[in-house]
C-alpha cells in the first residue's frame, strides 16, 4: 500500500489515502472531493475551481495526471499501513 495526502494530490487538506494503484488513489480522491462538495466545504470548492480550469485544457490535464501518476509510482511502499488499514481516509478534507 502507498499513502498520499489530499494536499499531495493537489487538494485542500491533509486527509490520507491508502491504495495499491494510482487509479485506486485517484478514485478515493474523487470520492472525497464529491463528499466535500456536498458538504459545501469552502477550501475544497476553491481548489475544485482551479481543477475545473485545468480540466478545460486537455493537454494540461494529461500532463498533471502523468505527473501525479509518476509521483505515486515513485512512492515507497508504506511500512505502517498494517497499523492504518483505512482504505478511504484518516479524516480531514480534500479534491483532485
Secondary structure, DSSP 8 states (H G I E B T S, - for coil): -EEEETGGGT-SS--EEEESSHHHHHHHHHHHHHHHHHTT-HHHHHHHHHHHHHHTSHHHHHHHHHHHHHHHHHS---TTGGG---SS-BSS----
